[in-house]
Structures are given as C-alpha cells and as structure tokens.
Amino acid sequence: MLHSRRPSMPPISTLEEKLVDADGDALHFHDPSIPSETLPYWLVNLPRSQWTAECPSFLRNQSPKNIQCLSTPDHLYTRQDWEQVKEITRTNQIDRFQRVPSELRKYLEYMAHIKVEYTSVMRFVVKERLGWEENLKPRGDPFEYEEDIRIIYNDWPYGVNKDIIHLVVWTKFQLEDDPATDDLTVDARAAIENYVQDTFCSRVPPEQVVWFKNWKSLKSVPGIEHFHVMLHHPDMAFVREITRGDVPLIERL
C-alpha cells in the first residue's frame, strides 16, 4: 500500500529572526532579487510556509553534489538534452546525471520515508513496484524468460528534457560486473545490448535509444539487478505497452 505522508519536521518558530539579509530585512524566497545562496540549501525551492529553522533529517549529511543541486532554484536549473544524454552514456560518465533540484528533495524525503515504512528500499521496490515478493529466483538464464524481467518508469527520473522517457529494466538474474573496473563484463554488456535492440530498437529508432547501468557506488537499490533505458520522442502507446501502463511515483504523490 503506497503512502504519501511526509516525514515530520520541526516547526517554524523564530525562523524569521534567524534568516535575515545583511540589512536586517526578512528574506523572501520568491523575490527574484534575493540570491539563493543567502538561504540554507534545505529552504531553496520550498514555499515559505514550509520553512524550518533546522535542516530536516533526510537532508543532513548529503554529498557536495547533492547540496549544490539542492541549493539551486528550479528556474536556474537547465535540463540535460538528448545530445548530452548520449554523450554521458557513450563515455560512461553516469555520475554527470542529476535530478531537478526540487525533485531531488522529494526523492530524498520519500526514500527516508520508505526506509521507515518498509525497513529498506529494496523491500518496497520488490513488493510494491515489481510484485516479486513471493519469488526472486530467476526461471532461466539472463533474458531467457519474460517473467524474469519487469520494465517500469524510473520513479524519480534524472533531470533530462521532458521529451526523454526514463525507464528501468529490473531483472531477477544478475548481470556480471568486472570487479577490477566496477563495470559490466564484455559478455554482460553484449547480453544487455542484444535485449535492448530486440525490445526497444525494434519499436523506436536506434538513434533515439540509449541504455546504461549504474556503477555499484551510484545504485539506489543495490539488492536487485537493474539497468536504465532512455527513449527520445518514443511512441507513448509503445511505452504504455512495455510498462504495462505503469505510472511513476513522482506523478502519484
């Protein structure tokens, strides 16, 4: 059962007195004349009515990359276009992907909630998104049986142009990594490439399809094998067919 309640946060009390500019005037986030760097990163892109004097627990101890993103007003964020997406995946610089700042905040908040509600993100994904709670054992070899594979939307897609559809292919079988490189083995990469060609490039022009697999250090759900597919300007009827009518969480909350 999906829940959309927000984790509790400390109430605002004397925030007006704590958040002042150099002239002593209270800050107004929606005033474009006020630079975002005068606000703590946890208040950027947040309505004034939701401001808190302290950083919420789910936003503490973030990486420098996340803090930089969270500190950016949405209107200053530039979505990555298809040419950038192709370059990132071609060069395997997957860490260059990032989320829209306000969506990163929602993602971090919801992940914190999931860990409380389900004890782990993996348990939530298996039960609520994949329906594999009863059986995670693959029936056969990689990509041999459809029942060992599930294609759904990325619930919290990267901040790419909106004409790019971000999907995730989840598998019950493992896709072997080379421990020396933290990357796929040659055989595993070839197996994924063949699957993508058969499943996606048969319905979408090949130049409008890319795929990538996150490095272990970047995986948000390391316990279940998966890789990402991005489609540029796909036929949405095909997307509905391949995802069985899936709707990403970000559109449901």
N, C-alpha and C positions, 0 to 999 in steps of 0.2 A: 504494500500500500504506500503510495507516494504521499509525502507530507511537504508542505511548503512553508511551515512556520520558521521564523527567523530566530537564530540563537539570541539569548538575552544579552543586553548590553547595559553598561552603567548609564544612569540617567544624566541628562544635562543639568548642571546646577549653575556653576559660575563660569561657564564657557565664554560668555560674552566678555567677562573681565579678563580671561586668560588669552583670548585670541584678539589682539589689537594690533593696529599697524603702528608705524613709527610716530604718527601724530596723535596716537591715543584714540583714534576712531575705531569703532567696531567694524570688523571685516564683513563684507557682504560677498559671498561666493559668486552670486550671479552677476556681480558688477564686473564687466569685462575689463575695466581699468585696473583691477587688482590682480597682480600676477599670482599664479597658482602656487609658486614657491613660498609665498607667505603663509600658506595653510599647511598644517601637518598632512602627510600623504594620505592618512586614513579619512580625511574630510573632503578631499577632492572628488568631484562628481557626485557628491551626496547632498540632498536637499538640506537646507539649513535646519529644518525641523528635526532632522535625524542626527545632527551633530552631537558628538560626545567629547567630554573633556579628556578621556583616556582612550588609548588605542584599543579596539576590540581584540580579544584574544586570538581570533582567527587571522588577524593581520600582523601579529607580532612575529619577530624573528624571520622576516621574509628576506629573500635573496636581494642583492643590489639591483638585479634586473627587474624583479617584481616591484620593488619600491620605486624605481624610476618610472615604470609603467603606471603604477597606481597614482603617482604624482602628476600625471599628465591629464589635463582636461580632455574629455572626449572630442571636443571640437578642434583640438590641435593634433589629434591622432590621425595619421594617414594609413589607410588600409593598404595592405600589400596586393598588388595587381598580379595578373596571370603570368606576366614575364618574370616578375620577382619570384613567384611560387616555383616556376620551372627552374630558375637558377638555383634557388635554395635546395630543391630536391636533387637537381643534377649534381651539385657539388657536395651533397650530403651535409650541409650546414644547417641541420634541423633546429639547432638552438636559436636560429635567427627568427623563427616563428614566434609570435607573441599574440596576446589577446587584446581586444579593445579594453581600455582601462576599466571602465565600469563593469564590463563583463568578466574581467579578471577578478574584480572584487566579489561579484556574485558567485563565481566559481569557487573561490577560496572559502567563502561563507558556507556554501552548500556542501562542500567537501567536509568541512568541520562538523556540520550537522549530520551528514551521512555516517561519519565515524562514531558519533554518539549513538545514533539510532540503530545502526547495523553492526557496529564494532569494527567494520573495515569497509573500504570502498569496494574491494573485490566481492564481498558477500552481497552488497547492494547490486552491483552490476550483474552478477550471476543470477540472482533471484528476480530482480525487478526489470532488468533490461534484456536479458538473454533467455530467461526461462529455463536455465540449465541446472537448476538446483538439485535435481534428482540424479543427474548423470553427467559427469565431466570427462568421462573416459571416451576417447575417440573410437569410432566404429572401425576405422581403417587407416590407411596411410594418408599423409598430407594431401588435401584437396580431392580425395577419392570419393567421399560421400558428402552430399549437401547438408545432411543433418549434423555434421561436424563443423559447420560454418554458419555464421549469422552476420548479416550486413545491416547496420543501423547508422543513423546520423551520429556525428560527434555531438554529444550533449552540450559541450562548451567549445565551439569551433574557434579556430585561430582567427585573428583579425584581418581576414582577407576580403577582397571585394565581394559584394553580395551576389554577384553572378557566378561565384565559385561555390560548389556544393562540397561540403566536407563530410565524408563518410568514414566509418571504421569497420574493418573486417575482423571479426572475432573468430578464433578457432579453438577447438578442443585439443588439437595437436600442436606440438612445439615446432617452431621454426628455428633451426640451429644457428647459434651465434658462434663466431670465432672469438674465443677468449682473449686472443692476442690483440684484436682490433676493436672489440666491443661492437662489431658489425656482423651482418649476416655472412654465412659461408657462401661460397660460389653456388653450391647446389641449392641452398635455401632461396637465394635470390632468384635463381633461374625458375624455381617452382612457383614463386610468387608472380614473377613476370608472365609466365605461361597462364596462370589463373587470371590475372588482370587482363591479358589480351583476350582470353576466351569469354570472360564475364562482362567486362566493361567496354573494351575496344571493339567488340562485335556490335555494339549499340551506340557508341559515342566515338566520334573521330579520334584516332590515336593521339593527335596533337592537342586534344582537349582533355587528356587523362594523364595524371601523374600519381605515383604512389611512393610511400616511404614508410619505414619502420623506425620508431624512436629508439635511440640508444637506451640502454638499461637505466642510465642515470636520469633520463628525461621521462621515463614512463610513470604515469599517474596510477596505473593499475598493473603492477609488475607480475601479479599472480596469474593472469590469464593472457594467453598469447593474442596479439592483435597487430594489425598494421593499418595505415591510413591511405585512403584514396581521395583525391580531389578531382572534381569534374568541372570543366569550364563550359558554361552555357548548355548543360545537358537537357534533354527532353525530360520534363518533370514527371511525365507518365512513366517513363522508364525508372526514375528514381523511386517513385511510389511502389512500382512493381518489385524492384530489387530489395527495398527495405521493408516490404510488406506493410506499407502505409505508416511507417514509423514517424513519430514526431519528436524532435529533440527536447530535452528537459528545459532548455533555455526559453523555449516558446510556450511551455506549460506552467511556468512558475510566475 
